[in-house]
Each structure stands twice: as structure tokens, then as C-alpha cells.
Amino acid sequence: METAIGVLVSQFKAYAGRDGSSDTLSRDKFQKLVKSELSNLVKNAGDPAAIDQLMSSLDKNNDGELSFLEFWQLIGHLASKHGGFSQ
């Protein structure tokens, strides 16, 4: 599990860092991350409208960016769904 967490953190920072700050994901970088890394788990990963809706649902402070904790909500949801756990 430690390796999996390390990969999630490093991928988040790599995508976030492309805009300057490795602390938050812009909408553009979030879309690139989802499309490249989560396309088999996120429905309509290539659809900009679907990504906008997903990002809005995760962006709890409405700053137009995702912190790691906001992003982590998506990972938890995807892992639960993938594992067949009840929501």
C-alpha cells in the first residue's frame, strides 16, 4: 500500500507542477491526469463537460483548483467502486 500511495502522490505532484505549484491541480491539468491515468475508471474521461462537472463536485472550496485532499476524494470513490464496496 505504501508504494501505491507514493505513486498517487508523485503523479499528483507531477501533473500539478506543470502549472507551477505542485500543491494544486488546475482544471486543465486535472483533465490531463484523468484522461491519461484514470480513463478506464472515470466515465467520459475525454469529455470536457464531464470533467468540469467532476471537478466542480470535488472542489469543495470553489477556488477552481483541486488540492490533494480534494483529489483524494475521487481516488477513494474510484477505489471503493472498483473494489465493489457499497457507497
VEXKE-309041 format. One line per 8 residues: number of its first residue (from 1); their letters; for each residue x, y, z of N, C-alpha, C. Coordinates in Angstrom, 3 decimals, always signed. Each point is the difference from the previous one (the first is absolute). Example, Ala and Ser with C-alpha at 12.3 -4.5 7.8 and 13.67 -1.06 7.14 Angstrom:
BEGIN
1	AS	+13.190/-5.690/+7.800/-0.890/+1.190/+0.000/+0.900/+1.200/+0.000 | -0.350/+1.050/-0.720/+0.820/+1.190/+0.060/-0.770/+1.090/+0.730
//
This chain:
BEGIN
1	METAIGVL	+0.814/-1.188/+0.000/-0.814/+1.188/+0.000/+0.860/+1.254/+0.000 | +1.132/-0.060/+0.672/+0.877/+1.169/+0.039/+0.449/+0.391/-1.401 | +0.281/-0.985/-0.842/+0.407/+0.273/-1.371/-1.130/+0.669/-0.769 | -1.212/-0.493/+0.175/-1.156/+0.577/-0.689/-0.211/+1.461/+0.410 | +0.121/+0.287/+1.280/-0.148/+1.376/+0.477/+1.109/+0.874/-0.579 | +1.210/-0.525/-0.029/+1.113/+0.744/-0.581/-0.229/+0.345/-1.459 | -0.546/-0.937/-0.742/-0.294/+0.241/-1.419/-1.081/+1.070/-0.138 | -1.065/-0.085/+0.789/-1.068/+1.002/-0.060/+0.523/+1.402/+0.305
9	VSQFKAYA	+0.814/+0.116/+1.033/+0.550/+1.301/+0.378/+0.930/+0.523/-1.097 | +0.870/-0.840/-0.511/+0.955/+0.470/-1.020/-0.710/+0.363/-1.298 | -1.020/-0.761/-0.393/-0.753/+0.349/-1.209/-0.754/+1.311/+0.185 | -0.613/+0.188/+1.152/-0.693/+1.262/+0.269/+0.976/+1.164/-0.112 | +1.137/-0.106/+0.663/+0.985/+1.082/-0.024/+0.553/+0.237/-1.397 | +0.195/-1.061/-0.760/+0.524/+0.145/-1.357/-0.973/+0.770/-0.879 | -1.272/-0.348/+0.051/-0.996/+0.710/-0.809/-0.225/+1.412/+0.524 | -0.093/+0.148/+1.317/-0.220/+1.323/+0.587/+1.179/+0.929/-0.281
17	GRDGSSDT	+1.202/-0.531/+0.070/+1.200/+0.804/-0.179/+0.181/+0.557/-1.391 | -0.722/-0.514/-0.968/+0.107/+0.498/-1.375/-0.521/+1.423/-0.122 | -0.815/+0.432/+0.948/-0.514/+1.379/+0.013/+0.795/+0.890/+0.944 | +0.968/-0.538/+0.658/+0.795/+0.786/+0.942/-0.045/-0.583/+1.397 | -1.180/+0.003/+0.637/-0.131/-0.511/+1.365/-0.318/-1.489/-0.022 | +0.723/-0.769/+0.789/-0.280/-1.432/+0.067/-1.019/-0.319/+1.089 | -0.611/+1.053/+0.574/-0.971/-0.188/+1.079/-1.438/-0.126/-0.481 | -0.290/+0.521/-1.207/-1.378/-0.028/-0.496/-0.024/-0.336/-1.486
25	LSRDKFQK	-1.105/-0.611/-0.414/-0.238/-0.312/-1.413/-0.949/+1.025/-0.597 | +0.416/+0.614/-1.088/-0.920/+0.856/-0.752/-0.992/-0.894/-0.739 | -1.044/+0.584/-0.550/-0.973/-0.761/-0.766/+0.664/-0.707/-1.170 | +0.877/+0.704/-0.699/+0.698/-0.574/-1.159/+0.864/-1.188/+0.396 | +0.754/+0.141/+1.063/+0.870/-1.095/+0.451/-0.808/-1.155/+0.575 | -1.126/+0.316/+0.654/-0.881/-1.056/+0.491/-0.541/-0.807/-1.176 | -0.434/+0.682/-1.046/-0.512/-0.703/-1.175/+1.079/-0.889/-0.610 | +1.222/+0.505/-0.100/+1.099/-0.797/-0.561/+0.295/-1.217/+0.860
33	LVKSELSN	+0.009/+0.183/+1.314/+0.256/-1.115/+0.909/-1.090/-1.060/-0.128 | -1.248/+0.411/+0.030/-1.106/-0.959/-0.088/+0.039/-0.737/-1.331 | +0.194/+0.741/-1.076/+0.012/-0.610/-1.327/+1.167/-0.970/-0.175 | +1.160/+0.353/+0.533/+1.199/-0.832/-0.163/+0.105/-1.139/+1.004 | -0.406/+0.250/+1.232/+0.262/-0.954/+1.076/-1.237/-0.748/+0.509 | -1.197/+0.540/-0.244/-1.205/-0.597/+0.587/-1.099/-0.263/-1.024 | +0.355/-0.040/-1.262/-1.019/-0.090/-1.058/-0.831/-1.283/+0.060 | +0.524/-1.069/+0.579/-0.766/-1.241/+0.113/-0.936/-0.004/+1.207
41	LVKNAGDP	+0.195/+0.942/+0.902/-0.814/+0.040/+1.218/-0.964/+1.175/+0.050 | +0.301/+1.065/-0.748/-0.852/+1.185/-0.007/-0.801/+0.024/-1.294 | -1.307/-0.063/+0.141/-0.885/+0.025/-1.154/+0.130/+1.348/-0.717 | +0.082/-0.036/-1.331/+0.100/+1.207/-0.830/+1.232/+0.838/+0.329 | +1.136/-0.671/+0.247/+1.230/+0.701/+0.377/+0.465/+0.998/-1.057 | -0.368/-0.208/-1.247/+0.419/+0.906/-1.063/-0.984/+1.118/-0.288 | -1.112/+0.035/+0.713/-1.041/+0.998/-0.230/+0.215/+1.206/+0.924 | +0.334/+1.170/-0.565/+0.259/+1.182/+0.840/-1.166/+0.366/+0.923
49	AAIDQLMS	-1.235/-0.173/-0.452/-1.153/+0.322/+0.846/-0.081/-0.947/+1.196 | +0.293/-1.265/-0.231/-0.010/-0.979/+1.094/+1.112/+0.301/+1.005 | +1.161/+0.400/-0.505/+1.115/+0.360/+0.890/-0.344/+1.242/+0.808 | -0.633/+0.992/-0.626/-0.426/+1.205/+0.723/-0.955/-0.354/+1.135 | -0.954/-0.871/-0.288/-0.967/-0.406/+1.015/+0.688/-0.761/+1.137 | +0.914/-0.913/-0.363/+0.732/-0.761/+1.007/+0.847/+0.922/+0.863 | +0.696/+0.929/-0.643/+0.852/+0.914/+0.755/-0.835/+0.864/+0.940 | -1.127/+0.485/-0.486/-0.873/+0.819/+0.852/-0.463/-0.774/+1.227
57	SLDKNNDG	-0.280/-1.279/-0.174/-0.456/-0.813/+1.130/+1.113/-0.241/+1.021 | +1.245/+0.052/-0.438/+1.131/-0.240/+0.895/+0.547/+1.280/+0.627 | -0.153/+1.128/-0.684/+0.586/+1.285/+0.419/-0.837/+0.623/+1.117 | +0.214/-0.474/+1.210/-0.833/+0.386/+1.141/+0.113/+1.479/+0.367 | +1.155/+0.621/-0.215/+0.153/+1.409/+0.352/-0.225/+0.926/-1.199 | -0.388/-0.573/-1.130/-0.348/+0.759/-1.200/+1.079/+0.995/-0.448 | +1.257/-0.437/+0.080/+1.073/+0.888/-0.448/+0.456/-0.292/-1.428 | -0.654/-0.961/-0.648/+0.337/-0.321/-1.380/+1.198/-0.915/-0.152
65	ELSFLEFW	+0.504/-0.495/+1.115/+1.126/-0.937/+0.004/-0.301/-1.106/+0.997 | +0.727/-1.114/-0.167/-0.172/-1.106/+0.942/+1.244/-0.172/+0.842 | -0.186/+0.038/+1.312/+1.078/-0.355/+0.914/+0.133/-1.516/-0.024 | +1.052/-0.515/+0.615/+0.160/-1.446/+0.043/-1.156/-0.644/+0.763 | -0.441/+0.625/+1.090/-1.102/-0.584/+0.772/-1.296/-0.016/-0.804 | -0.233/+1.033/-0.804/-1.183/+0.003/-0.857/+0.121/-1.104/-1.061 | +1.172/-0.141/-0.578/+0.264/-1.041/-0.993/-0.150/-1.393/+0.622 | +0.427/-0.138/+1.240/-0.043/-1.286/+0.695/-1.428/-0.531/+0.113
73	QLIGHLAS	-0.990/+0.896/+0.058/-1.404/-0.430/+0.028/-0.317/-0.846/-1.229 | +0.501/+0.433/-1.160/-0.219/-0.749/-1.237/+0.659/-1.367/+0.079 | +1.223/-0.050/+0.487/+0.726/-1.264/+0.097/-0.750/-0.967/+0.923 | -0.469/+0.498/+1.128/-0.767/-0.843/+0.920/-1.269/-0.532/-0.630 | -0.701/+0.861/-0.715/-1.235/-0.419/-0.672/+0.293/-1.053/-1.067 | +1.022/+0.240/-0.820/+0.342/-0.949/-1.061/+0.447/-1.341/+0.571 | +0.794/+0.040/+1.062/+0.474/-1.241/+0.623/-1.170/-0.787/+0.594 | -0.928/+0.699/+0.648/-1.169/-0.667/+0.575/-0.852/-0.646/-1.083
81	KHGGFSQ	-0.220/+0.738/-1.075/-0.810/-0.516/-1.102/+0.698/-1.179/-0.672 | +1.294/+0.142/-0.234/+0.785/-1.064/-0.636/+0.028/-1.262/+0.854 | +0.049/+0.190/+1.318/+0.051/-1.142/+0.918/-1.346/-0.612/+0.302 | -1.075/+0.624/-0.496/-1.332/-0.523/+0.246/-0.549/+0.315/+1.385 | +0.576/+1.012/+0.649/-0.490/+0.392/+1.325/-1.220/+0.890/-0.151 | -0.919/-0.068/+0.951/-1.198/+0.838/-0.066/+0.379/+1.454/+0.261 | -0.739/+0.879/-0.628/+0.293/+1.439/+0.102/-0.737/+0.622/+1.154
//
